[in-house]
Amino acid sequence: MPVMRRVGGLPFVVAVREALPWSFIGLATAFVAILAIELRSGMPQSLSLGLRVASALLPAFGIMAATLVVVLPLRFARATRYGVAPLLAGSIVGFVLALPRPFGPDPISYLRFLGPSGLFIAILTCGVTGAWIAAARRRLPAIPADYAGALLAIGTFAALAALHVSLAATIAAAMHPIARLGDTYFALIVIVAIETILWTAGVHGPAMLAAIVTPVYLTMQMQNTHAFALHAPLPYVVVVSLFLFVFPGGAGATLPLAGLLAISHVPRLRRVGRATLIPAFFNLNEPLLFAAPVVFNPHLVLPFVVAPLVLATVTYAAVALGFVSRAAFYVPSSVPTFVSTYLATQDLRAVALAAFNVALATAIWYPFVRAYERHVIEASE
């Protein structure tokens, strides 16, 4: 845990974690705009809803990358006190130089092509610019070092472009072994376990891992979307949207906890449950975690960790064996579980799996909640 805290506190990791939510706003805005453009331009009426969404979502990921390459340097500059202008200039110019060639045939088609590698290019160009600035600051005063570092970063990406080195192709090649490792039951269980165990100690597990996990699994999600648009088999089981099945109510699968507390015999717990039940439907459970409390609570730690692990096992088996379709689309976690799982898979069986998972999590949470109620009653006497 101390190692995870140090990694999570690194300025660049903090910057990526803070910049990603803003880039998702770019994704959502671009998706709506591109879908409207394609509908107005005469998209064939025979296309299914899923194919219409895929056609608009893939280029929207390109806009997400362009948003990230602007927001990330701003956050990184705030975390390091590097100069905003040189860090921003080095990142954006480096991003443009590193874009895959050739450009065209039209903006939307090019954005669709950029999508799978764009996030990593944005992160890489900002990271390289920051590294050059840090190196320059060891020899020069701060302001000249910042501009020298930005120029060195731009020169680095210009040299790669002149040598016809494609960062997009390099990233795509590097993603294959990473994706093979990440698309496994073992990887899923490790991620779920780390997120939940960190939360029990008061560390925001999903936020801690977001800078590392989100770009990888979001890229795999994009590849599933691309395959869906081509009517090809979806390549990956473990993608961002698979976690919608694992965490109903948020980290720890706490939707059943909110429901059980809402009917508790203990007035304080009943008030907590009723106040947090509606947010739990939208997978917002931070108020519940600190109000129940779950964090630093030995009575509720075990179900908080075990329930998501059991749900991850059931979900992986159901999807890998073909009982439920693989997730084709990215859906924000703030969308209620029963809606989001259907939207992500376009499969009604996903709703049944989500309902089964909630019932299973309820069975896991129930005896621990009742034991905690008895503890609270005894402590108050």
Secondary structure per residue as TSV (DSSP state, phi and psi in degrees):
chain	resnum	aa	ss	phi	psi
A	1	M	-	360.0	-41.4
A	2	P	H	-59.4	-36.8
A	3	V	H	-64.4	-44.6
A	4	M	H	-61.8	-37.9
A	5	R	H	-64.0	-42.1
A	6	R	H	-65.5	-44.1
A	7	V	H	-62.8	-45.1
A	8	G	H	-65.5	-21.8
A	9	G	T	-93.1	-1.9
A	10	L	S	-61.3	136.1
A	11	P	H	-53.7	-41.6
A	12	F	H	-69.5	-38.7
A	13	V	H	-64.5	-42.9
A	14	V	H	-60.1	-43.3
A	15	A	H	-63.5	-43.9
A	16	V	H	-62.9	-43.7
A	17	R	H	-61.3	-39.4
A	18	E	H	-77.8	-28.9
A	19	A	H	-80.8	-29.1
A	20	L	H	-59.0	-44.4
A	21	P	H	-58.7	-36.7
A	22	W	H	-67.3	-35.5
A	23	S	H	-70.1	-28.2
A	24	F	H	-66.9	-30.7
A	25	I	H	-63.5	-41.6
A	26	G	H	-60.4	-40.1
A	27	L	H	-60.8	-49.0
A	28	A	H	-64.2	-43.5
A	29	T	H	-63.4	-45.2
A	30	A	H	-65.3	-38.3
A	31	F	H	-60.5	-46.9
A	32	V	H	-63.1	-44.1
A	33	A	H	-65.8	-45.0
A	34	I	H	-68.2	-39.1
A	35	L	H	-61.9	-42.1
A	36	A	H	-63.9	-41.4
A	37	I	H	-63.0	-44.7
A	38	E	H	-69.8	-34.6
A	39	L	H	-67.7	-38.6
A	40	R	H	-71.4	-27.0
A	41	S	T	-84.3	1.7
A	42	G	T	95.6	41.9
A	43	M	-	-59.1	133.5
A	44	P	-	-53.8	131.2
A	45	Q	T	-67.2	-18.4
A	46	S	T	-73.7	-15.9
A	47	L	S	-67.6	139.0
A	48	S	-	-71.8	165.9
A	49	L	H	-59.4	-40.4
A	50	G	H	-60.4	-42.3
A	51	L	H	-70.2	-34.1
A	52	R	H	-63.9	-43.6
A	53	V	H	-63.8	-44.4
A	54	A	H	-61.2	-39.9
A	55	S	H	-62.8	-32.8
A	56	A	H	-90.9	-29.5
A	57	L	H	-73.7	-38.0
A	58	L	H	-61.3	-50.4
A	59	P	H	-66.9	-25.9
A	60	A	H	-63.3	-29.8
A	61	F	H	-65.5	-30.5
A	62	G	H	-64.2	-40.2
A	63	I	H	-66.8	-35.4
A	64	M	H	-59.3	-42.3
A	65	A	H	-64.2	-42.5
A	66	A	H	-64.2	-35.7
A	67	T	H	-66.7	-42.9
A	68	L	H	-62.8	-37.7
A	69	V	H	-70.8	-13.9
A	70	V	H	-93.4	-45.4
A	71	V	H	-73.5	-39.1
A	72	L	H	-59.8	-47.2
A	73	P	H	-60.4	-35.3
A	74	L	H	-63.5	-43.7
A	75	R	H	-69.1	-39.5
A	76	F	H	-65.6	-40.3
A	77	A	H	-63.0	-38.9
A	78	R	H	-67.0	-34.5
A	79	A	H	-77.6	-25.3
A	80	T	H	-113.8	-14.5
A	81	R	-	64.4	26.3
A	82	Y	-	-72.6	160.9
A	83	G	-	-64.4	130.5
A	84	V	H	-64.6	-48.2
A	85	A	H	-61.2	-50.6
A	86	P	H	-65.4	-38.9
A	87	L	H	-65.4	-40.9
A	88	L	H	-67.3	-44.4
A	89	A	H	-64.2	-46.0
A	90	G	H	-61.4	-40.2
A	91	S	H	-68.7	-46.7
A	92	I	H	-69.3	-46.4
A	93	V	H	-64.2	-41.3
A	94	G	H	-61.7	-39.1
A	95	F	H	-61.6	-45.1
A	96	V	H	-63.2	-42.8
A	97	L	H	-66.3	-29.4
A	98	A	H	-89.6	-4.7
A	99	L	S	-59.8	143.3
A	100	P	-	-63.6	143.7
A	101	R	S	-108.7	156.1
A	102	P	S	-82.2	162.6
A	103	F	-	-78.2	149.5
A	104	G	-	111.0	-176.0
A	105	P	S	-77.5	-19.1
A	106	D	-	-147.8	161.0
A	107	P	H	-56.2	-43.4
A	108	I	H	-68.3	-41.0
A	109	S	H	-63.6	-39.0
A	110	Y	H	-68.2	-41.2
A	111	L	H	-62.4	-35.9
A	112	R	H	-63.9	-37.6
A	113	F	H	-71.4	-35.1
A	114	L	H	-72.3	-31.9
A	115	G	H	-41.0	-57.0
A	116	P	H	-61.3	-26.7
A	117	S	H	-110.2	-10.4
A	118	G	H	-60.8	-42.3
A	119	L	H	-61.3	-44.1
A	120	F	H	-68.3	-35.5
A	121	I	H	-63.9	-43.0
A	122	A	H	-61.7	-44.8
A	123	I	H	-66.3	-41.6
A	124	L	H	-65.6	-44.5
A	125	T	H	-65.5	-38.2
A	126	C	H	-68.1	-42.1
A	127	G	H	-63.5	-42.3
A	128	V	H	-66.2	-41.5
A	129	T	H	-61.5	-45.0
A	130	G	H	-62.2	-38.8
A	131	A	H	-65.4	-41.2
A	132	W	H	-66.1	-38.9
A	133	I	H	-64.7	-42.6
A	134	A	H	-61.4	-41.2
A	135	A	H	-66.2	-40.6
A	136	A	H	-67.3	-33.2
A	137	R	H	-67.8	-15.6
A	138	R	T	-75.0	-16.3
A	139	R	T	-121.1	-18.6
A	140	L	S	-128.1	159.8
A	141	P	-	-60.1	161.6
A	142	A	H	-56.2	-53.7
A	143	I	H	-65.8	-50.6
A	144	P	H	-60.0	-35.9
A	145	A	H	-64.3	-39.3
A	146	D	H	-61.7	-44.8
A	147	Y	H	-72.0	-36.3
A	148	A	H	-64.2	-42.4
A	149	G	H	-62.4	-41.2
A	150	A	H	-62.5	-42.5
A	151	L	H	-64.8	-39.5
A	152	L	H	-64.8	-38.4
A	153	A	H	-65.2	-45.1
A	154	I	H	-61.2	-42.4
A	155	G	H	-61.4	-37.0
A	156	T	H	-61.6	-48.1
A	157	F	H	-73.4	-30.5
A	158	A	H	-65.3	-40.2
A	159	A	H	-64.9	-41.7
A	160	L	H	-62.4	-40.6
A	161	A	H	-65.5	-41.0
A	162	A	H	-64.8	-31.9
A	163	L	T	-85.4	4.1
A	164	H	T	60.3	35.2
A	165	V	-	-88.3	118.5
A	166	S	-	-92.8	111.5
A	167	L	H	-65.2	-35.8
A	168	A	H	-61.2	-44.4
A	169	A	H	-67.0	-38.7
A	170	T	H	-63.3	-43.6
A	171	I	H	-64.3	-42.1
A	172	A	H	-61.4	-41.0
A	173	A	H	-66.9	-39.5
A	174	A	H	-69.1	-28.0
A	175	M	H	-69.2	-26.0
A	176	H	H	-60.5	-54.4
A	177	P	H	-66.6	-34.9
A	178	I	H	-63.5	-43.0
A	179	A	H	-66.6	-39.3
A	180	R	H	-62.7	-39.7
A	181	L	H	-71.0	-41.2
A	182	G	H	-73.8	-24.2
A	183	D	S	-91.5	52.3
A	184	T	S	-133.3	158.4
A	185	Y	H	-62.4	-38.4
A	186	F	H	-60.5	-46.8
A	187	A	H	-61.7	-42.1
A	188	L	H	-60.2	-46.7
A	189	I	H	-65.6	-39.9
A	190	V	H	-62.9	-45.1
A	191	I	H	-63.1	-46.4
A	192	V	H	-62.5	-42.9
A	193	A	H	-64.6	-44.7
A	194	I	H	-63.7	-44.9
A	195	E	H	-60.0	-45.3
A	196	T	H	-75.0	-39.6
A	197	I	H	-64.9	-40.7
A	198	L	H	-62.0	-39.7
A	199	W	H	-62.3	-36.4
A	200	T	H	-64.2	-20.0
A	201	A	T	-99.6	10.9
A	202	G	T	85.8	8.6
A	203	V	-	-99.4	128.2
A	204	H	-	-69.0	93.9
A	205	G	H	-56.8	-52.7
A	206	P	H	-58.3	-40.8
A	207	A	H	-65.8	-36.9
A	208	M	H	-62.7	-40.2
A	209	L	H	-91.8	-9.1
A	210	A	H	-57.6	-43.1
A	211	A	H	-64.5	-26.5
A	212	I	H	-95.0	-45.6
A	213	V	H	-83.4	-43.3
A	214	T	H	-58.8	-49.2
A	215	P	H	-59.2	-38.0
A	216	V	H	-66.6	-53.2
A	217	Y	H	-75.3	-23.6
A	218	L	H	-72.5	-35.8
A	219	T	H	-64.7	-41.6
A	220	M	H	-64.3	-36.4
A	221	Q	H	-62.2	-42.2
A	222	M	H	-60.8	-39.1
A	223	Q	H	-67.5	-33.6
A	224	N	H	-64.9	-42.2
A	225	T	H	-62.3	-42.6
A	226	H	H	-61.8	-43.3
A	227	A	H	-64.2	-39.1
A	228	F	H	-60.2	-42.6
A	229	A	H	-65.1	-27.8
A	230	L	T	-93.2	5.6
A	231	H	T	59.8	30.8
A	232	A	-	-101.3	160.2
A	233	P	-	-60.9	138.7
A	234	L	-	-73.6	129.5
A	235	P	-	-76.6	-26.5
A	236	Y	-	-121.8	142.6
A	237	V	S	-88.7	-50.2
A	238	V	S	-89.2	102.5
A	239	V	-	-133.6	177.5
A	240	V	G	-54.6	-44.9
A	241	S	G	-73.2	-13.3
A	242	L	G	-64.6	-28.7
A	243	F	H	-69.7	-13.0
A	244	L	H	-62.2	-31.6
A	245	F	H	-77.6	-27.2
A	246	V	H	-85.0	-30.7
A	247	F	-	-122.1	59.3
A	248	P	T	-65.3	121.6
A	249	G	T	93.6	-6.5
A	250	G	S	110.7	-172.8
A	251	A	T	-52.9	136.0
A	252	G	T	87.7	0.3
A	253	A	T	52.2	58.4
A	254	T	-	-94.2	7.3
A	255	L	H	-59.0	-45.2
A	256	P	H	-62.6	-34.4
A	257	L	H	-61.8	-45.7
A	258	A	H	-61.3	-42.0
A	259	G	H	-65.3	-41.8
A	260	L	H	-67.6	-39.0
A	261	L	H	-67.8	-31.2
A	262	A	H	-65.0	-21.2
A	263	I	T	-114.2	19.3
A	264	S	-	-65.8	154.0
A	265	H	S	-81.4	-10.7
A	266	V	S	-94.3	119.0
A	267	P	H	-54.4	-44.3
A	268	R	H	-63.2	-44.4
A	269	L	H	-67.2	-36.2
A	270	R	H	-63.3	-41.0
A	271	R	H	-64.5	-41.3
A	272	V	H	-61.8	-46.4
A	273	G	H	-62.1	-43.8
A	274	R	H	-70.1	-33.3
A	275	A	H	-73.2	-26.1
A	276	T	H	-108.1	-0.5
A	277	L	H	-67.0	-47.1
A	278	I	H	-62.8	-48.7
A	279	P	H	-56.5	-34.9
A	280	A	H	-63.6	-32.7
A	281	F	H	-62.7	-27.0
A	282	F	T	-100.5	18.5
A	283	N	T	61.2	32.1
A	284	L	-	-109.4	102.9
A	285	N	-	-122.9	9.3
A	286	E	H	-58.1	-43.2
A	287	P	H	-58.8	-39.6
A	288	L	H	-66.4	-41.8
A	289	L	H	-62.4	-34.0
A	290	F	H	-97.7	-16.9
A	291	A	H	-92.1	-31.4
A	292	A	T	-60.9	-46.3
A	293	P	T	-90.4	160.6
A	294	V	-	-98.6	-40.3
A	295	V	T	-62.5	130.4
A	296	F	T	60.4	27.7
A	297	N	-	-112.1	105.9
A	298	P	T	-64.9	-20.9
A	299	H	T	-74.3	-24.8
A	300	L	T	-117.1	1.7
A	301	V	H	-65.0	-45.4
A	302	L	H	-60.8	-51.7
A	303	P	H	-65.6	-30.6
A	304	F	H	-62.2	-35.2
A	305	V	H	-87.6	-42.5
A	306	V	H	-72.4	-42.3
A	307	A	H	-56.7	-50.0
A	308	P	H	-63.2	-34.0
A	309	L	H	-64.9	-41.4
A	310	V	H	-66.3	-43.8
A	311	L	H	-65.0	-37.2
A	312	A	H	-63.5	-40.2
A	313	T	H	-64.6	-48.1
A	314	V	H	-62.4	-44.2
A	315	T	H	-65.7	-46.0
A	316	Y	H	-60.5	-43.8
A	317	A	H	-62.8	-45.1
A	318	A	H	-63.2	-41.3
A	319	V	H	-77.4	-43.9
A	320	A	H	-64.0	-33.6
A	321	L	T	-84.9	-3.9
A	322	G	T	87.1	9.1
A	323	F	S	-70.5	-27.6
A	324	V	S	-132.5	141.6
A	325	S	-	-64.3	151.7
A	326	R	-	-69.6	153.0
A	327	A	-	-73.2	118.6
A	328	A	-	-91.5	-26.6
A	329	F	S	-126.2	147.8
A	330	Y	-	-77.2	130.2
A	331	V	-	-130.4	130.9
A	332	P	-	-58.1	145.1
A	333	S	T	-68.1	-15.6
A	334	S	T	-76.2	-9.2
A	335	V	S	-78.6	133.3
A	336	P	-	-52.6	145.4
A	337	T	H	-53.6	-47.2
A	338	F	H	-69.4	-26.5
A	339	V	H	-82.6	-46.5
A	340	S	H	-64.2	-39.6
A	341	T	H	-66.5	-35.5
A	342	Y	H	-68.6	-45.6
A	343	L	H	-60.7	-36.4
A	344	A	H	-71.8	-32.0
A	345	T	H	-109.2	-19.0
A	346	Q	-	56.4	35.8
A	347	D	-	-136.6	120.2
A	348	L	H	-63.2	-24.3
A	349	R	H	-65.1	-22.7
A	350	A	H	-64.6	-35.0
A	351	V	H	-65.8	-41.0
A	352	A	H	-63.8	-40.7
A	353	L	H	-64.5	-42.1
A	354	A	H	-61.8	-41.7
A	355	A	H	-64.8	-41.6
A	356	F	H	-62.4	-41.6
A	357	N	H	-63.4	-40.4
A	358	V	H	-64.6	-41.1
A	359	A	H	-64.4	-41.1
A	360	L	H	-65.5	-42.8
A	361	A	H	-64.0	-36.4
A	362	T	H	-61.9	-42.8
A	363	A	H	-63.4	-34.9
A	364	I	H	-72.6	-42.1
A	365	W	H	-72.4	-32.8
A	366	Y	H	-53.9	-55.5
A	367	P	H	-64.1	-31.1
A	368	F	H	-73.5	-36.9
A	369	V	H	-65.6	-42.7
A	370	R	H	-64.8	-38.8
A	371	A	H	-65.9	-37.8
A	372	Y	H	-66.9	-38.2
A	373	E	H	-59.2	-44.3
A	374	R	H	-62.8	-38.2
A	375	H	H	-63.7	-43.1
A	376	V	H	-64.9	-41.6
A	377	I	H	-64.6	-44.6
A	378	E	H	-65.1	-37.8
A	379	A	H	-68.5	-27.1
A	380	S	H	-86.1	-11.6
A	381	E	-	-83.8	360.0
